[in-house]
Amino acid sequence: MLTNELKKGDCVGFNTGGWGQVADNVKGDVRSVLIGNELVRVHSYNIISYRASDGGWYSIDHSPVQRTRKAADSVIFGEFKGFGF
C-alpha cells in the first residue's frame, strides 16, 4: 500500500516507533495525523506501516518522490536511529 492510499481513520506507525491515526484524506507528501490529542503534520516518508482490518501491521511503500525526499533529508539532518529507550 502507498501512503496516498491511506484513508481517514487508518492507524499508522512511524519510523520513530510511535503510532497515530490519519486525520485527512489528502494525497501528497504531508499528511495530518492525530497523535494522542494533538493533530500534527507528518512527512509521508516517516510513515512506515499501517494496521489493516485484520489487526495486522503491514509495511508502507513510498513513491519515488518520497524516497528522494527522505534521502535528501537524511543527507541534511542525518539518519534517525530512534530515541534509544
KEBA-546678 format. One record per residue (C-alpha): residue number from 1; residue in one letter; x, y, z. Coordinates in steps of 0.1 Angstrom, whole numbers. Layout:
N
<seti><k>NUM</k><r>a</r><X>X</X><Y>Y</Y><Z>Z</Z></seti>
...
//
This chain:
85
<seti><k>1</k><r>m</r><X>0</X><Y>0</Y><Z>0</Z></seti>
<seti><k>2</k><r>l</r><X>12</X><Y>35</Y><Z>-8</Z></seti>
<seti><k>3</k><r>t</r><X>8</X><Y>64</Y><Z>16</Z></seti>
<seti><k>4</k><r>n</r><X>-16</X><Y>80</Y><Z>-8</Z></seti>
<seti><k>5</k><r>e</r><X>-40</X><Y>51</Y><Z>-4</Z></seti>
<seti><k>6</k><r>l</r><X>-44</X><Y>57</Y><Z>34</Z></seti>
<seti><k>7</k><r>k</r><X>-78</X><Y>69</Y><Z>44</Z></seti>
<seti><k>8</k><r>k</r><X>-90</X><Y>90</Y><Z>73</Z></seti>
<seti><k>9</k><r>g</r><X>-91</X><Y>68</Y><Z>105</Z></seti>
<seti><k>10</k><r>d</r><X>-63</X><Y>44</Y><Z>95</Z></seti>
<seti><k>11</k><r>c</r><X>-38</X><Y>36</Y><Z>122</Z></seti>
<seti><k>12</k><r>v</r><X>-2</X><Y>42</Y><Z>110</Z></seti>
<seti><k>13</k><r>g</r><X>33</X><Y>36</Y><Z>125</Z></seti>
<seti><k>14</k><r>f</r><X>62</X><Y>59</Y><Z>122</Z></seti>
<seti><k>15</k><r>n</r><X>99</X><Y>55</Y><Z>118</Z></seti>
<seti><k>16</k><r>t</r><X>103</X><Y>68</Y><Z>154</Z></seti>
<seti><k>17</k><r>g</r><X>84</X><Y>39</Y><Z>168</Z></seti>
<seti><k>18</k><r>g</r><X>52</X><Y>58</Y><Z>176</Z></seti>
<seti><k>19</k><r>w</r><X>18</X><Y>55</Y><Z>160</Z></seti>
<seti><k>20</k><r>g</r><X>-12</X><Y>77</Y><Z>152</Z></seti>
<seti><k>21</k><r>q</r><X>-44</X><Y>79</Y><Z>133</Z></seti>
<seti><k>22</k><r>v</r><X>-47</X><Y>95</Y><Z>98</Z></seti>
<seti><k>23</k><r>a</r><X>-69</X><Y>126</Y><Z>101</Z></seti>
<seti><k>24</k><r>d</r><X>-73</X><Y>135</Y><Z>64</Z></seti>
<seti><k>25</k><r>n</r><X>-80</X><Y>120</Y><Z>30</Z></seti>
<seti><k>26</k><r>v</r><X>-55</X><Y>143</Y><Z>13</Z></seti>
<seti><k>27</k><r>k</r><X>-30</X><Y>127</Y><Z>-11</Z></seti>
<seti><k>28</k><r>g</r><X>5</X><Y>141</Y><Z>-11</Z></seti>
<seti><k>29</k><r>d</r><X>38</X><Y>143</Y><Z>7</Z></seti>
<seti><k>30</k><r>v</r><X>25</X><Y>157</Y><Z>40</Z></seti>
<seti><k>31</k><r>r</r><X>-4</X><Y>141</Y><Z>59</Z></seti>
<seti><k>32</k><r>s</r><X>-24</X><Y>152</Y><Z>90</Z></seti>
<seti><k>33</k><r>v</r><X>-22</X><Y>126</Y><Z>118</Z></seti>
<seti><k>34</k><r>l</r><X>-38</X><Y>126</Y><Z>152</Z></seti>
<seti><k>35</k><r>i</r><X>-12</X><Y>115</Y><Z>178</Z></seti>
<seti><k>36</k><r>g</r><X>-28</X><Y>114</Y><Z>213</Z></seti>
<seti><k>37</k><r>n</r><X>-47</X><Y>146</Y><Z>215</Z></seti>
<seti><k>38</k><r>e</r><X>-26</X><Y>165</Y><Z>190</Z></seti>
<seti><k>39</k><r>l</r><X>-31</X><Y>170</Y><Z>153</Z></seti>
<seti><k>40</k><r>v</r><X>3</X><Y>171</Y><Z>136</Z></seti>
<seti><k>41</k><r>r</r><X>15</X><Y>173</Y><Z>100</Z></seti>
<seti><k>42</k><r>v</r><X>39</X><Y>144</Y><Z>91</Z></seti>
<seti><k>43</k><r>h</r><X>60</X><Y>138</Y><Z>60</Z></seti>
<seti><k>44</k><r>s</r><X>47</X><Y>108</Y><Z>43</Z></seti>
<seti><k>45</k><r>y</r><X>81</X><Y>91</Y><Z>42</Z></seti>
<seti><k>46</k><r>n</r><X>80</X><Y>90</Y><Z>80</Z></seti>
<seti><k>47</k><r>i</r><X>50</X><Y>67</Y><Z>79</Z></seti>
<seti><k>48</k><r>i</r><X>64</X><Y>31</Y><Z>76</Z></seti>
<seti><k>49</k><r>s</r><X>34</X><Y>8</Y><Z>85</Z></seti>
<seti><k>50</k><r>y</r><X>-3</X><Y>7</Y><Z>88</Z></seti>
<seti><k>51</k><r>r</r><X>-28</X><Y>-15</Y><Z>106</Z></seti>
<seti><k>52</k><r>a</r><X>-52</X><Y>-35</Y><Z>84</Z></seti>
<seti><k>53</k><r>s</r><X>-87</X><Y>-45</Y><Z>92</Z></seti>
<seti><k>54</k><r>d</r><X>-74</X><Y>-80</Y><Z>102</Z></seti>
<seti><k>55</k><r>g</r><X>-54</X><Y>-63</Y><Z>130</Z></seti>
<seti><k>56</k><r>g</r><X>-20</X><Y>-70</Y><Z>115</Z></seti>
<seti><k>57</k><r>w</r><X>6</X><Y>-43</Y><Z>108</Z></seti>
<seti><k>58</k><r>y</r><X>20</X><Y>-41</Y><Z>72</Z></seti>
<seti><k>59</k><r>s</r><X>47</X><Y>-21</Y><Z>55</Z></seti>
<seti><k>60</k><r>i</r><X>40</X><Y>10</Y><Z>35</Z></seti>
<seti><k>61</k><r>d</r><X>56</X><Y>16</Y><Z>1</Z></seti>
<seti><k>62</k><r>h</r><X>68</X><Y>51</Y><Z>-8</Z></seti>
<seti><k>63</k><r>s</r><X>66</X><Y>68</Y><Z>-41</Z></seti>
<seti><k>64</k><r>p</r><X>99</X><Y>77</Y><Z>-59</Z></seti>
<seti><k>65</k><r>v</r><X>94</X><Y>113</Y><Z>-49</Z></seti>
<seti><k>66</k><r>q</r><X>90</X><Y>104</Y><Z>-12</Z></seti>
<seti><k>67</k><r>r</r><X>121</X><Y>82</Y><Z>-14</Z></seti>
<seti><k>68</k><r>t</r><X>141</X><Y>110</Y><Z>-29</Z></seti>
<seti><k>69</k><r>r</r><X>130</X><Y>135</Y><Z>-3</Z></seti>
<seti><k>70</k><r>k</r><X>138</X><Y>110</Y><Z>25</Z></seti>
<seti><k>71</k><r>a</r><X>173</X><Y>106</Y><Z>11</Z></seti>
<seti><k>72</k><r>a</r><X>178</X><Y>143</Y><Z>8</Z></seti>
<seti><k>73</k><r>d</r><X>166</X><Y>149</Y><Z>44</Z></seti>
<seti><k>74</k><r>s</r><X>190</X><Y>121</Y><Z>56</Z></seti>
<seti><k>75</k><r>v</r><X>219</X><Y>139</Y><Z>40</Z></seti>
<seti><k>76</k><r>i</r><X>210</X><Y>172</Y><Z>56</Z></seti>
<seti><k>77</k><r>f</r><X>198</X><Y>161</Y><Z>90</Z></seti>
<seti><k>78</k><r>g</r><X>213</X><Y>126</Y><Z>94</Z></seti>
<seti><k>79</k><r>e</r><X>195</X><Y>93</Y><Z>96</Z></seti>
<seti><k>80</k><r>f</r><X>172</X><Y>89</Y><Z>126</Z></seti>
<seti><k>81</k><r>k</r><X>183</X><Y>60</Y><Z>148</Z></seti>
<seti><k>82</k><r>g</r><X>154</X><Y>61</Y><Z>173</Z></seti>
<seti><k>83</k><r>f</r><X>153</X><Y>76</Y><Z>208</Z></seti>
<seti><k>84</k><r>g</r><X>173</X><Y>47</Y><Z>224</Z></seti>
<seti><k>85</k><r>f</r><X>147</X><Y>38</Y><Z>251</Z></seti>
//
